[in-house]
Amino acid sequence: MKRKLKTIDCFFQRDNPRATPIENPNLTNVQDSDPINLHTEAAELNQQETLATTFERDPGKRVQILMLPFDQQDEARRFYISEGPYQVILDEYPLNDASHARRFQSNWFKQFSWLEYSPHTDRAYCLPCFLFSKKPIGKYGLDTFTVKGFNNWKKVNEGKECAFLKHMGNSGSAHNYSVGCFNNLKNSMTHIDKVMVKENEKLVAEARLRLTTTINSIRWLTFQGCPFRGHDESQNSLNQGALQIIVKFDFVFILLMMEKIMKITDVLCQTLQKKSIDILNALDSVSNTKVLLGNLRNDGWDPVLQEVC
């Protein structure tokens, strides 16, 4: 009896290209997707939303600074200072519950830069006091502009009895102390960066001017066929070389003054060279030149020194 030979079909199933199995795309996506990855992506999205909304801008919803963890308080202060007061401009603010109902006015933002308004509670708050005031010790009214909020709009426009002015107080009040802390931290956040940028721009401008002056000096000496270096380039030497002379302060200052004077007198020279000019126009040109030269003298040396330095 012959032994039946095994072919490759015994081990593998032939794929039928004509058969097109019907698959549910939704079911396939669910089966192929990894539940762990889905959970991770959802967690990452939630974490991004949490990071983006860690500090609430609305003063009626935000958490008090002292209620935050100690390591987040400074971060929160920097965030609120960078964002500035929460000043919402509405077409019409809601009326309060007083007997003579009144509403918040947006022009108060221009009068009091520290003022904030919460559409959620329809109350006014103080940003510097929220950031730097100490915890109230049971005294009534200390937390009006930080925790509870102020909405007695009747007491705003009452002259010296204005609630906002009374909150500001004198120079030694708690509000002014908080404003001072606010400005100090704000300046420390921006002062160094601005100084560095200005200093870098100044250094770049000075370096470009120095390089341009050196290149122009070398080109002029080359064109004139003058030697660059002198035999003795010490400070007391009378022959330091052309390159050492033309880059000195005195030489540059004199050239700059000559340039300014020649620009003023050049118009007069060109006018006097015209044969068709009459005596009246010549006198006008002379008087204009005298006025310009007088202005150059009256302005002093400061503008010229700034250009040289």
Solvent accessible surface area in square Angstrom, and as a share of the most:
residue,aa,sasa,rsa
1,M,245,1.09
2,K,191,0.81
3,R,213,0.78
4,K,182,0.77
5,L,152,0.76
6,K,155,0.66
7,T,79,0.46
8,I,123,0.63
9,D,75,0.39
10,C,89,0.53
11,F,143,0.59
12,F,142,0.59
13,Q,174,0.77
14,R,184,0.67
15,D,121,0.63
16,N,85,0.43
17,P,120,0.76
18,R,218,0.79
19,A,60,0.47
20,T,110,0.64
21,P,109,0.69
22,I,175,0.89
23,E,117,0.53
24,N,79,0.41
25,P,89,0.56
26,N,106,0.54
27,L,92,0.46
28,T,44,0.25
29,N,96,0.49
30,V,105,0.60
31,Q,125,0.56
32,D,110,0.57
33,S,40,0.26
34,D,58,0.30
35,P,98,0.62
36,I,125,0.63
37,N,82,0.42
38,L,98,0.49
39,H,137,0.61
40,T,61,0.35
41,E,98,0.44
42,A,48,0.37
43,A,49,0.38
44,E,88,0.40
45,L,109,0.54
46,N,91,0.47
47,Q,109,0.49
48,Q,115,0.51
49,E,112,0.50
50,T,85,0.50
51,L,124,0.62
52,A,86,0.67
53,T,99,0.57
54,T,63,0.36
55,F,25,0.10
56,E,70,0.32
57,R,64,0.23
58,D,11,0.06
59,P,5,0.03
60,G,25,0.24
61,K,115,0.49
62,R,15,0.05
63,V,88,0.51
64,Q,43,0.19
65,I,3,0.02
66,L,87,0.43
67,M,145,0.65
68,L,29,0.14
69,P,72,0.45
70,F,179,0.74
71,D,116,0.60
72,Q,63,0.28
73,Q,22,0.10
74,D,70,0.36
75,E,99,0.44
76,A,0,0.00
77,R,45,0.16
78,R,98,0.36
79,F,63,0.26
80,Y,6,0.02
81,I,8,0.04
82,S,77,0.50
83,E,84,0.38
84,G,16,0.15
85,P,43,0.27
86,Y,54,0.21
87,Q,64,0.28
88,V,31,0.18
89,I,118,0.60
90,L,65,0.32
91,D,158,0.82
92,E,119,0.53
93,Y,8,0.03
94,P,64,0.40
95,L,93,0.46
96,N,16,0.08
97,D,150,0.78
98,A,50,0.38
99,S,113,0.73
100,H,125,0.56
101,A,49,0.38
102,R,98,0.36
103,R,65,0.24
104,F,1,0.00
105,Q,74,0.33
106,S,41,0.26
107,N,80,0.41
108,W,8,0.03
109,F,14,0.06
110,K,186,0.79
111,Q,113,0.50
112,F,16,0.06
113,S,88,0.56
114,W,18,0.06
115,L,0,0.00
116,E,2,0.01
117,Y,0,0.00
118,S,0,0.00
119,P,59,0.37
120,H,114,0.51
121,T,49,0.28
122,D,23,0.12
123,R,77,0.28
124,A,0,0.00
125,Y,4,0.01
126,C,0,0.00
127,L,1,0.01
128,P,5,0.03
129,C,7,0.04
130,F,7,0.03
131,L,1,0.01
132,F,37,0.15
133,S,38,0.25
134,K,168,0.71
135,K,150,0.63
136,P,53,0.34
137,I,160,0.81
138,G,81,0.78
139,K,142,0.60
140,Y,202,0.77
141,G,35,0.33
142,L,94,0.47
143,D,27,0.14
144,T,33,0.19
145,F,14,0.06
146,T,11,0.06
147,V,75,0.43
148,K,117,0.49
149,G,3,0.03
150,F,19,0.08
151,N,45,0.23
152,N,55,0.28
153,W,7,0.02
154,K,104,0.44
155,K,99,0.42
156,V,2,0.01
157,N,116,0.59
158,E,77,0.34
159,G,54,0.52
160,K,187,0.79
161,E,102,0.46
162,C,8,0.05
163,A,15,0.12
164,F,0,0.00
165,L,83,0.41
166,K,129,0.55
167,H,43,0.19
168,M,56,0.25
169,G,44,0.42
170,N,111,0.57
171,S,109,0.71
172,G,71,0.69
173,S,23,0.15
174,A,77,0.60
175,H,4,0.02
176,N,46,0.24
177,Y,135,0.51
178,S,1,0.00
179,V,42,0.24
180,G,29,0.28
181,C,33,0.20
182,F,25,0.10
183,N,66,0.34
184,N,103,0.53
185,L,28,0.14
186,K,95,0.40
187,N,85,0.44
188,S,61,0.39
189,M,51,0.23
190,T,58,0.34
191,H,110,0.49
192,I,113,0.57
193,D,89,0.46
194,K,123,0.52
195,V,68,0.39
196,M,104,0.46
197,V,81,0.47
198,K,137,0.58
199,E,80,0.36
200,N,74,0.38
201,E,108,0.48
202,K,117,0.50
203,L,96,0.48
204,V,71,0.41
205,A,60,0.47
206,E,60,0.27
207,A,52,0.40
208,R,167,0.61
209,L,94,0.47
210,R,152,0.55
211,L,112,0.56
212,T,70,0.41
213,T,50,0.29
214,T,51,0.29
215,I,81,0.41
216,N,77,0.40
217,S,11,0.07
218,I,65,0.33
219,R,164,0.60
220,W,128,0.45
221,L,0,0.00
222,T,91,0.53
223,F,169,0.70
224,Q,93,0.42
225,G,65,0.63
226,C,45,0.27
227,P,100,0.63
228,F,71,0.30
229,R,152,0.56
230,G,19,0.18
231,H,183,0.82
232,D,69,0.36
233,E,57,0.26
234,S,57,0.37
235,Q,173,0.77
236,N,144,0.74
237,S,21,0.13
238,L,186,0.92
239,N,98,0.50
240,Q,16,0.07
241,G,6,0.06
242,A,24,0.19
243,L,36,0.18
244,Q,63,0.28
245,I,77,0.39
246,I,20,0.10
247,V,69,0.40
248,K,94,0.40
249,F,99,0.41
250,D,97,0.51
251,F,66,0.28
252,V,45,0.26
253,F,39,0.16
254,I,97,0.49
255,L,88,0.44
256,L,29,0.14
257,M,31,0.14
258,M,96,0.43
259,E,80,0.36
260,K,50,0.21
261,I,71,0.36
262,M,122,0.54
263,K,134,0.57
264,I,29,0.15
265,T,37,0.22
266,D,66,0.34
267,V,100,0.57
268,L,29,0.14
269,C,64,0.38
270,Q,100,0.45
271,T,23,0.13
272,L,97,0.48
273,Q,140,0.62
274,K,125,0.53
275,K,206,0.87
276,S,110,0.71
277,I,44,0.22
278,D,71,0.37
279,I,121,0.61
280,L,121,0.60
281,N,77,0.39
282,A,11,0.09
283,L,101,0.50
284,D,82,0.42
285,S,20,0.13
286,V,58,0.33
287,S,52,0.34
288,N,90,0.46
289,T,10,0.06
290,K,138,0.59
291,V,89,0.51
292,L,88,0.44
293,L,63,0.31
294,G,16,0.15
295,N,71,0.36
296,L,37,0.18
297,R,188,0.68
298,N,113,0.58
299,D,91,0.47
300,G,32,0.31
301,W,148,0.52
302,D,95,0.49
303,P,60,0.38
304,V,3,0.01
305,L,63,0.31
306,Q,142,0.63
307,E,93,0.42
308,V,23,0.13
309,C,109,0.65
